[in-house]
Amino acid sequence: MSKIKPSKGAPYARILGVGGYRPTRVVPNEVILEKIDSSDEWIRSRSGITTRHWASPEETVTAMSVEASGKAIADAGITADQIGAVVVSTVSHFKQTPAVATEIADKVGAGKPAAFDISAGCAGFGYGLTLAKGMIVEGSAEYVLVIGVERLSDLTDLEDRATAFLFGDGAGAVVVGPSDEPHIGPTVWGSEGDKSETIKQTVPWNDFHLGDVSRLPLNERGEIKFPAITQEGQAVFRWAVFEMAKVAQQALDAAGISAADLDVFIPHQANMRIIDSMVKTLKLPEHVTVARDVETTGNTSAASIPLAMERLLATGQAKSGDTALVIGFGAGLVYAATVVTLP
C-alpha cells in the first residue's frame, strides 16, 4: 500500500481572465515589399495579412509579457501574489537559460511561483493551458498564469519571399483558476516529428559559435544572415487544412459537443486561407464567430490565440461565457486543440 498522501485540487479549471499586448509600431505590407519582389495584392491573397506589429528594442519578450499579464490578472479579479505558477510559451527568447518565466513572475509581483518556459511553437498556448489545468486539478497551484509571447521580427528573413510577410510580435496571457464545473475540455494534442523539417530555424545557434562560414546562410551581398524561421509553405498548408480540421473535430467530440453548440472558433492565426478552409471543413454554422486577427496582427505563433481571444472580447464580437474551440498548430510539427468557456 502506498504511503503517499493523494493530491487534492479543484474539481475543474477555467480561464478567468485574458490580456494582450501589441507593439506600438504597425507595419503595412508596403514595408515588406521593400525587400521582396511581390505585391500587396499577392500578400493579401496568400495570407490575408494587411499589417503586423513589430516590437521596438524596449518592447522585449519580458516587457510585452508583463503588460499582457497585468491585464489578464486584473481581468481575472485576483492579485499577482495568488499566482502559483507561470508558464511561458515562446521560441524567440534568445537566452538559453534562465527561463524568461522567472523574470516575468518577479516583475508582475507573483512572489515565488513555479516558473518555466516551454517550446511548442504555434501550439504553445494550448500546451500551456493543458499544463495549467493539470496543476489546478492536481492541487499544486490555485492560479496559473499562461503566456504566449513572440518577437518573430527577430527571426524573420526579410529577403525570403515565402515568409517575410507572415510574422508579427506580441504577447497574450490568461489566468487559469479553479472551477466547480468543467470549462476547459479534454485536450487533443500530439506531434508529427517526421514533418519537422517543414517549419524550422534555418541554422542552429552553435553553427555561429563554431565560426564555419561555409555552414552559414549568406545574403546577396555575401553577408552572414541571422538565423530565421523558414517553411515549406505548400506542405504546411496542406497539413494544416486537412489534418488539423480532423484534430479540431476530435476536440469537439472529446468535449461532447457539436459544431452547432459553438459560439466562437479561435484557430491559430497562421493564414486566412487556412482559417477559412477549416471553417468550411468543420461546417461551422453562420452564428459561430471566427477569429481573423491575422489580418492586422500577422502570425504571432504562441501569442496568436490569446491575442485573438482578447480582441474578440474587447470588441464585443464574443462575450464572457461563450463556448469556444481553440486550436494551435505549427513547428514540430505539433498541435493542441480544446474547447473552453471564454472568461
KOLNUKE-960177 format. One record per residue (C-alpha): residue number from 1; x, y, z. Coordinates in Angstrom, 3 decimals. Example, Ala and Ser with C-alpha at 12.3 -4.5 7.8 and 13.67 -1.06 7.14 Angstrom:
2
<num->1 u->12.300 v->-4.500 w->7.800>;
<num->2 u->13.670 v->-1.060 w->7.140>;
% end
This chain:
343
<num->1 u->0.000 v->0.000 w->0.000>;
<num->2 u->1.302 v->3.432 w->-0.897>;
<num->3 u->2.294 v->5.766 w->1.933>;
<num->4 u->1.927 v->8.842 w->-0.274>;
<num->5 u->-0.932 v->11.169 w->0.552>;
<num->6 u->-3.137 v->11.757 w->-2.515>;
<num->7 u->-3.114 v->15.207 w->-4.081>;
<num->8 u->-6.269 v->17.263 w->-3.922>;
<num->9 u->-7.057 v->20.264 w->-6.035>;
<num->10 u->-10.121 v->21.846 w->-7.588>;
<num->11 u->-12.593 v->19.575 w->-9.384>;
<num->12 u->-12.152 v->21.554 w->-12.613>;
<num->13 u->-10.387 v->24.607 w->-14.061>;
<num->14 u->-11.359 v->27.565 w->-16.222>;
<num->15 u->-9.908 v->30.658 w->-17.861>;
<num->16 u->-10.661 v->33.576 w->-15.534>;
<num->17 u->-9.050 v->36.478 w->-17.356>;
<num->18 u->-7.229 v->37.397 w->-20.569>;
<num->19 u->-4.880 v->40.193 w->-21.584>;
<num->20 u->-2.878 v->41.144 w->-24.655>;
<num->21 u->-0.126 v->43.461 w->-25.789>;
<num->22 u->0.651 v->44.507 w->-29.359>;
<num->23 u->3.759 v->46.605 w->-30.081>;
<num->24 u->3.118 v->50.234 w->-30.973>;
<num->25 u->4.719 v->50.042 w->-34.431>;
<num->26 u->2.279 v->48.965 w->-37.130>;
<num->27 u->3.982 v->47.631 w->-40.261>;
<num->28 u->1.980 v->47.623 w->-43.523>;
<num->29 u->2.723 v->45.339 w->-46.449>;
<num->30 u->4.439 v->48.195 w->-48.264>;
<num->31 u->7.351 v->47.961 w->-45.830>;
<num->32 u->7.729 v->44.239 w->-46.533>;
<num->33 u->7.745 v->44.915 w->-50.280>;
<num->34 u->10.914 v->46.994 w->-49.937>;
<num->35 u->12.924 v->43.748 w->-49.675>;
<num->36 u->10.977 v->41.182 w->-51.726>;
<num->37 u->9.674 v->41.028 w->-55.287>;
<num->38 u->5.954 v->40.832 w->-54.622>;
<num->39 u->2.823 v->42.972 w->-54.278>;
<num->40 u->0.298 v->43.973 w->-51.675>;
<num->41 u->-2.367 v->42.080 w->-53.616>;
<num->42 u->-0.240 v->38.889 w->-53.633>;
<num->43 u->0.399 v->39.055 w->-49.872>;
<num->44 u->-3.281 v->39.627 w->-49.116>;
<num->45 u->-4.423 v->36.816 w->-51.400>;
<num->46 u->-1.868 v->34.368 w->-49.991>;
<num->47 u->-2.269 v->35.182 w->-46.300>;
<num->48 u->-4.998 v->37.736 w->-45.675>;
<num->49 u->-2.443 v->39.915 w->-43.876>;
<num->50 u->-2.528 v->43.685 w->-44.344>;
<num->51 u->-0.463 v->44.816 w->-41.337>;
<num->52 u->1.511 v->43.367 w->-38.450>;
<num->53 u->3.141 v->44.761 w->-35.299>;
<num->54 u->6.926 v->44.819 w->-34.825>;
<num->55 u->8.491 v->45.414 w->-31.437>;
<num->56 u->10.927 v->48.215 w->-30.638>;
<num->57 u->14.131 v->47.446 w->-28.694>;
<num->58 u->12.290 v->48.383 w->-25.485>;
<num->59 u->9.380 v->46.031 w->-26.242>;
<num->60 u->11.215 v->42.918 w->-25.149>;
<num->61 u->9.744 v->39.463 w->-24.626>;
<num->62 u->9.679 v->40.242 w->-20.912>;
<num->63 u->8.200 v->43.732 w->-21.246>;
<num->64 u->5.398 v->42.621 w->-23.566>;
<num->65 u->4.605 v->39.651 w->-21.322>;
<num->66 u->4.410 v->41.827 w->-18.210>;
<num->67 u->1.958 v->44.194 w->-19.939>;
<num->68 u->-0.286 v->41.362 w->-21.144>;
<num->69 u->-0.095 v->39.576 w->-17.783>;
<num->70 u->-1.082 v->42.657 w->-15.816>;
<num->71 u->-4.240 v->42.961 w->-17.887>;
<num->72 u->-5.046 v->39.250 w->-17.516>;
<num->73 u->-4.559 v->39.349 w->-13.737>;
<num->74 u->-6.815 v->42.410 w->-13.421>;
<num->75 u->-9.402 v->40.806 w->-15.686>;
<num->76 u->-9.379 v->37.669 w->-13.525>;
<num->77 u->-10.049 v->39.703 w->-10.393>;
<num->78 u->-7.135 v->38.264 w->-8.418>;
<num->79 u->-3.872 v->39.678 w->-7.119>;
<num->80 u->-0.497 v->38.729 w->-8.553>;
<num->81 u->0.662 v->37.140 w->-5.297>;
<num->82 u->-2.069 v->34.484 w->-5.671>;
<num->83 u->-0.386 v->33.041 w->-8.765>;
<num->84 u->1.189 v->29.677 w->-8.038>;
<num->85 u->2.790 v->29.006 w->-11.421>;
<num->86 u->3.862 v->30.916 w->-14.538>;
<num->87 u->4.111 v->29.061 w->-17.864>;
<num->88 u->5.594 v->30.918 w->-20.839>;
<num->89 u->5.490 v->29.585 w->-24.385>;
<num->90 u->7.977 v->31.239 w->-26.735>;
<num->91 u->10.542 v->30.449 w->-29.412>;
<num->92 u->12.020 v->33.956 w->-29.506>;
<num->93 u->13.628 v->34.358 w->-26.071>;
<num->94 u->17.283 v->34.161 w->-27.015>;
<num->95 u->18.768 v->33.285 w->-23.631>;
<num->96 u->19.003 v->29.532 w->-23.290>;
<num->97 u->18.868 v->29.948 w->-19.514>;
<num->98 u->17.407 v->31.111 w->-17.202>;
<num->99 u->13.805 v->30.751 w->-18.298>;
<num->100 u->12.181 v->34.102 w->-19.051>;
<num->101 u->9.194 v->32.944 w->-16.971>;
<num->102 u->11.139 v->33.562 w->-13.762>;
<num->103 u->11.845 v->37.187 w->-14.670>;
<num->104 u->8.247 v->37.773 w->-15.726>;
<num->105 u->6.943 v->36.229 w->-12.495>;
<num->106 u->9.087 v->38.620 w->-10.482>;
<num->107 u->8.134 v->41.700 w->-12.495>;
<num->108 u->4.375 v->41.046 w->-12.225>;
<num->109 u->4.715 v->40.653 w->-8.454>;
<num->110 u->3.830 v->36.980 w->-8.298>;
<num->111 u->6.198 v->36.220 w->-5.433>;
<num->112 u->7.862 v->32.817 w->-5.710>;
<num->113 u->5.704 v->30.727 w->-8.052>;
<num->114 u->6.833 v->27.766 w->-10.115>;
<num->115 u->8.016 v->29.298 w->-13.388>;
<num->116 u->9.221 v->27.721 w->-16.612>;
<num->117 u->9.293 v->28.107 w->-20.384>;
<num->118 u->8.013 v->25.670 w->-22.984>;
<num->119 u->8.838 v->25.433 w->-26.685>;
<num->120 u->5.840 v->24.224 w->-28.644>;
<num->121 u->5.729 v->26.802 w->-31.424>;
<num->122 u->2.298 v->27.875 w->-32.551>;
<num->123 u->0.658 v->25.184 w->-30.393>;
<num->124 u->2.331 v->26.587 w->-27.284>;
<num->125 u->-0.731 v->28.273 w->-25.841>;
<num->126 u->-2.693 v->25.018 w->-25.949>;
<num->127 u->0.168 v->23.162 w->-24.317>;
<num->128 u->0.440 v->25.776 w->-21.572>;
<num->129 u->-3.306 v->25.775 w->-20.973>;
<num->130 u->-3.302 v->22.000 w->-20.591>;
<num->131 u->-0.429 v->22.116 w->-18.102>;
<num->132 u->-2.228 v->24.835 w->-16.131>;
<num->133 u->-5.422 v->22.803 w->-15.962>;
<num->134 u->-3.471 v->19.814 w->-14.678>;
<num->135 u->-1.757 v->21.844 w->-11.946>;
<num->136 u->-5.041 v->23.257 w->-10.693>;
<num->137 u->-6.857 v->19.917 w->-10.634>;
<num->138 u->-3.816 v->18.206 w->-9.105>;
<num->139 u->-3.564 v->20.908 w->-6.461>;
<num->140 u->-0.018 v->22.174 w->-6.992>;
<num->141 u->-1.291 v->25.673 w->-7.857>;
<num->142 u->-4.561 v->27.522 w->-7.363>;
<num->143 u->-3.998 v->30.084 w->-10.112>;
<num->144 u->-1.706 v->29.714 w->-13.119>;
<num->145 u->-0.549 v->32.467 w->-15.470>;
<num->146 u->-0.153 v->31.172 w->-19.037>;
<num->147 u->1.663 v->33.432 w->-21.503>;
<num->148 u->2.279 v->33.142 w->-25.227>;
<num->149 u->4.833 v->35.706 w->-26.392>;
<num->150 u->6.928 v->36.218 w->-29.506>;
<num->151 u->9.282 v->38.684 w->-31.171>;
<num->152 u->9.248 v->36.902 w->-34.506>;
<num->153 u->10.548 v->40.002 w->-36.274>;
<num->154 u->13.910 v->38.941 w->-34.801>;
<num->155 u->13.630 v->35.601 w->-36.618>;
<num->156 u->12.269 v->36.846 w->-39.935>;
<num->157 u->14.332 v->36.831 w->-43.111>;
<num->158 u->13.021 v->39.923 w->-44.862>;
<num->159 u->14.514 v->38.684 w->-48.145>;
<num->160 u->12.605 v->35.388 w->-48.018>;
<num->161 u->9.612 v->35.873 w->-50.303>;
<num->162 u->7.816 v->32.880 w->-48.759>;
<num->163 u->7.870 v->34.065 w->-45.136>;
<num->164 u->8.878 v->37.743 w->-44.932>;
<num->165 u->5.263 v->38.942 w->-44.780>;
<num->166 u->3.952 v->36.394 w->-42.283>;
<num->167 u->5.284 v->37.148 w->-38.849>;
<num->168 u->4.448 v->39.680 w->-36.137>;
<num->169 u->5.232 v->40.356 w->-32.494>;
<num->170 u->3.092 v->40.440 w->-29.367>;
<num->171 u->2.085 v->38.803 w->-26.115>;
<num->172 u->-1.139 v->37.219 w->-24.889>;
<num->173 u->-1.829 v->35.940 w->-21.393>;
<num->174 u->-4.570 v->34.172 w->-19.468>;
<num->175 u->-5.127 v->33.372 w->-15.815>;
<num->176 u->-6.421 v->29.864 w->-15.217>;
<num->177 u->-8.076 v->29.099 w->-11.891>;
<num->178 u->-10.367 v->26.679 w->-10.049>;
<num->179 u->-13.925 v->25.902 w->-11.080>;
<num->180 u->-16.822 v->23.801 w->-9.817>;
<num->181 u->-17.837 v->22.979 w->-13.390>;
<num->182 u->-15.830 v->21.861 w->-16.449>;
<num->183 u->-14.861 v->24.915 w->-18.510>;
<num->184 u->-11.761 v->23.525 w->-20.226>;
<num->185 u->-12.394 v->20.382 w->-22.210>;
<num->186 u->-10.089 v->17.439 w->-22.838>;
<num->187 u->-7.042 v->18.365 w->-24.925>;
<num->188 u->-6.380 v->16.614 w->-28.201>;
<num->189 u->-2.664 v->17.100 w->-28.804>;
<num->190 u->0.242 v->15.412 w->-30.463>;
<num->191 u->3.226 v->15.677 w->-32.779>;
<num->192 u->4.364 v->14.523 w->-36.205>;
<num->193 u->8.136 v->14.641 w->-35.980>;
<num->194 u->8.576 v->13.102 w->-39.416>;
<num->195 u->7.468 v->16.512 w->-40.756>;
<num->196 u->9.781 v->18.564 w->-38.521>;
<num->197 u->11.726 v->19.931 w->-41.500>;
<num->198 u->8.668 v->21.707 w->-42.932>;
<num->199 u->8.930 v->24.538 w->-40.362>;
<num->200 u->12.334 v->25.160 w->-38.849>;
<num->201 u->15.119 v->27.567 w->-37.938>;
<num->202 u->17.494 v->27.952 w->-40.880>;
<num->203 u->20.659 v->27.107 w->-38.904>;
<num->204 u->21.284 v->26.159 w->-35.254>;
<num->205 u->22.888 v->28.667 w->-32.912>;
<num->206 u->26.036 v->26.591 w->-32.484>;
<num->207 u->26.881 v->26.993 w->-36.172>;
<num->208 u->27.665 v->30.602 w->-35.297>;
<num->209 u->29.729 v->29.504 w->-32.319>;
<num->210 u->31.815 v->27.165 w->-34.466>;
<num->211 u->32.655 v->30.026 w->-36.801>;
<num->212 u->32.475 v->27.959 w->-40.000>;
<num->213 u->31.184 v->30.494 w->-42.520>;
<num->214 u->30.577 v->27.733 w->-45.073>;
<num->215 u->27.747 v->26.450 w->-42.862>;
<num->216 u->26.016 v->29.827 w->-42.537>;
<num->217 u->23.422 v->31.420 w->-44.846>;
<num->218 u->24.555 v->34.497 w->-46.764>;
<num->219 u->22.581 v->37.295 w->-48.380>;
<num->220 u->23.106 v->38.578 w->-51.905>;
<num->221 u->25.900 v->40.839 w->-50.661>;
<num->222 u->27.795 v->37.916 w->-49.157>;
<num->223 u->26.970 v->38.954 w->-45.578>;
<num->224 u->26.130 v->36.374 w->-42.911>;
<num->225 u->22.388 v->36.178 w->-42.278>;
<num->226 u->20.992 v->35.779 w->-38.773>;
<num->227 u->19.039 v->32.532 w->-38.198>;
<num->228 u->15.433 v->32.811 w->-39.307>;
<num->229 u->12.260 v->30.755 w->-39.468>;
<num->230 u->11.676 v->29.081 w->-42.793>;
<num->231 u->8.955 v->26.760 w->-44.010>;
<num->232 u->7.733 v->24.657 w->-46.895>;
<num->233 u->4.576 v->26.641 w->-47.487>;
<num->234 u->2.529 v->24.215 w->-49.563>;
<num->235 u->3.287 v->21.227 w->-47.336>;
<num->236 u->2.373 v->23.181 w->-44.208>;
<num->237 u->-0.806 v->24.490 w->-45.827>;
<num->238 u->-1.989 v->21.011 w->-46.816>;
<num->239 u->-1.208 v->19.598 w->-43.368>;
<num->240 u->-2.982 v->22.434 w->-41.565>;
<num->241 u->-6.085 v->22.369 w->-43.737>;
<num->242 u->-6.660 v->18.621 w->-43.930>;
<num->243 u->-5.146 v->17.204 w->-40.748>;
<num->244 u->-5.914 v->19.993 w->-38.260>;
<num->245 u->-9.601 v->20.077 w->-39.161>;
<num->246 u->-9.677 v->16.425 w->-38.048>;
<num->247 u->-7.980 v->17.329 w->-34.761>;
<num->248 u->-10.456 v->20.161 w->-34.220>;
<num->249 u->-13.342 v->17.753 w->-34.726>;
<num->250 u->-11.767 v->15.319 w->-32.269>;
<num->251 u->-11.631 v->18.107 w->-29.671>;
<num->252 u->-15.338 v->18.797 w->-30.197>;
<num->253 u->-16.106 v->15.103 w->-29.823>;
<num->254 u->-13.959 v->14.845 w->-26.677>;
<num->255 u->-15.863 v->17.762 w->-25.142>;
<num->256 u->-19.175 v->16.140 w->-26.031>;
<num->257 u->-20.414 v->18.966 w->-28.221>;
<num->258 u->-21.091 v->19.586 w->-31.893>;
<num->259 u->-20.183 v->22.481 w->-34.156>;
<num->260 u->-23.720 v->23.799 w->-33.668>;
<num->261 u->-23.052 v->24.177 w->-29.932>;
<num->262 u->-20.111 v->26.525 w->-30.521>;
<num->263 u->-20.253 v->30.287 w->-30.193>;
<num->264 u->-16.672 v->31.059 w->-31.196>;
<num->265 u->-13.820 v->29.485 w->-33.181>;
<num->266 u->-10.284 v->30.675 w->-32.381>;
<num->267 u->-7.718 v->28.884 w->-34.532>;
<num->268 u->-4.032 v->29.736 w->-34.602>;
<num->269 u->-3.717 v->32.886 w->-36.693>;
<num->270 u->-1.356 v->31.480 w->-39.307>;
<num->271 u->-3.059 v->32.337 w->-42.547>;
<num->272 u->-6.537 v->33.490 w->-43.550>;
<num->273 u->-6.827 v->30.800 w->-46.228>;
<num->274 u->-6.157 v->28.093 w->-43.646>;
<num->275 u->-8.730 v->29.580 w->-41.283>;
<num->276 u->-11.402 v->29.800 w->-43.981>;
<num->277 u->-10.690 v->26.253 w->-45.166>;
<num->278 u->-11.018 v->24.872 w->-41.622>;
<num->279 u->-14.333 v->26.696 w->-41.152>;
<num->280 u->-15.608 v->25.070 w->-44.340>;
<num->281 u->-14.331 v->21.586 w->-43.494>;
<num->282 u->-15.791 v->21.729 w->-39.972>;
<num->283 u->-19.077 v->23.005 w->-41.427>;
<num->284 u->-19.349 v->25.691 w->-38.774>;
<num->285 u->-22.775 v->27.381 w->-38.668>;
<num->286 u->-23.009 v->31.045 w->-39.608>;
<num->287 u->-23.685 v->32.050 w->-35.996>;
<num->288 u->-20.180 v->30.966 w->-34.946>;
<num->289 u->-17.835 v->33.943 w->-34.606>;
<num->290 u->-14.472 v->33.203 w->-36.221>;
<num->291 u->-11.272 v->34.933 w->-35.110>;
<num->292 u->-9.471 v->36.542 w->-38.047>;
<num->293 u->-6.973 v->38.608 w->-36.099>;
<num->294 u->-4.234 v->37.563 w->-38.544>;
<num->295 u->-5.339 v->40.340 w->-40.913>;
<num->296 u->-3.884 v->43.111 w->-38.744>;
<num->297 u->-1.625 v->41.197 w->-36.345>;
<num->298 u->0.087 v->38.642 w->-38.572>;
<num->299 u->1.273 v->35.264 w->-37.337>;
<num->300 u->2.476 v->35.661 w->-33.741>;
<num->301 u->2.948 v->31.942 w->-33.086>;
<num->302 u->2.307 v->31.139 w->-29.391>;
<num->303 u->0.732 v->34.558 w->-28.810>;
<num->304 u->-1.850 v->34.331 w->-31.591>;
<num->305 u->-4.698 v->32.534 w->-29.803>;
<num->306 u->-4.755 v->34.621 w->-26.585>;
<num->307 u->-4.317 v->37.828 w->-28.618>;
<num->308 u->-7.239 v->36.861 w->-30.854>;
<num->309 u->-9.320 v->35.882 w->-27.812>;
<num->310 u->-8.615 v->39.205 w->-26.112>;
<num->311 u->-9.578 v->41.189 w->-29.213>;
<num->312 u->-12.855 v->39.306 w->-29.752>;
<num->313 u->-13.906 v->40.026 w->-26.160>;
<num->314 u->-12.707 v->43.638 w->-26.228>;
<num->315 u->-14.614 v->44.419 w->-29.425>;
<num->316 u->-17.797 v->42.636 w->-28.337>;
<num->317 u->-17.602 v->40.038 w->-31.119>;
<num->318 u->-17.549 v->37.435 w->-28.329>;
<num->319 u->-18.762 v->37.603 w->-24.758>;
<num->320 u->-17.970 v->36.082 w->-21.400>;
<num->321 u->-19.436 v->32.596 w->-21.083>;
<num->322 u->-19.280 v->31.806 w->-24.801>;
<num->323 u->-18.156 v->28.326 w->-25.771>;
<num->324 u->-15.051 v->28.434 w->-27.959>;
<num->325 u->-12.995 v->25.893 w->-29.860>;
<num->326 u->-9.282 v->26.758 w->-29.848>;
<num->327 u->-6.590 v->25.006 w->-31.862>;
<num->328 u->-2.909 v->25.736 w->-32.349>;
<num->329 u->-0.539 v->24.030 w->-34.778>;
<num->330 u->2.946 v->24.607 w->-36.084>;
<num->331 u->6.660 v->23.825 w->-35.885>;
<num->332 u->7.449 v->20.334 w->-34.743>;
<num->333 u->5.010 v->19.606 w->-36.201>;
<num->334 u->2.875 v->19.883 w->-33.078>;
<num->335 u->-0.750 v->20.638 w->-32.347>;
<num->336 u->-3.219 v->21.098 w->-29.498>;
<num->337 u->-6.982 v->21.663 w->-29.527>;
<num->338 u->-9.605 v->22.015 w->-26.825>;
<num->339 u->-12.977 v->23.576 w->-26.096>;
<num->340 u->-13.106 v->26.335 w->-23.471>;
<num->341 u->-15.544 v->28.757 w->-21.911>;
<num->342 u->-14.435 v->32.325 w->-22.520>;
<num->343 u->-13.634 v->34.433 w->-19.442>;
% end
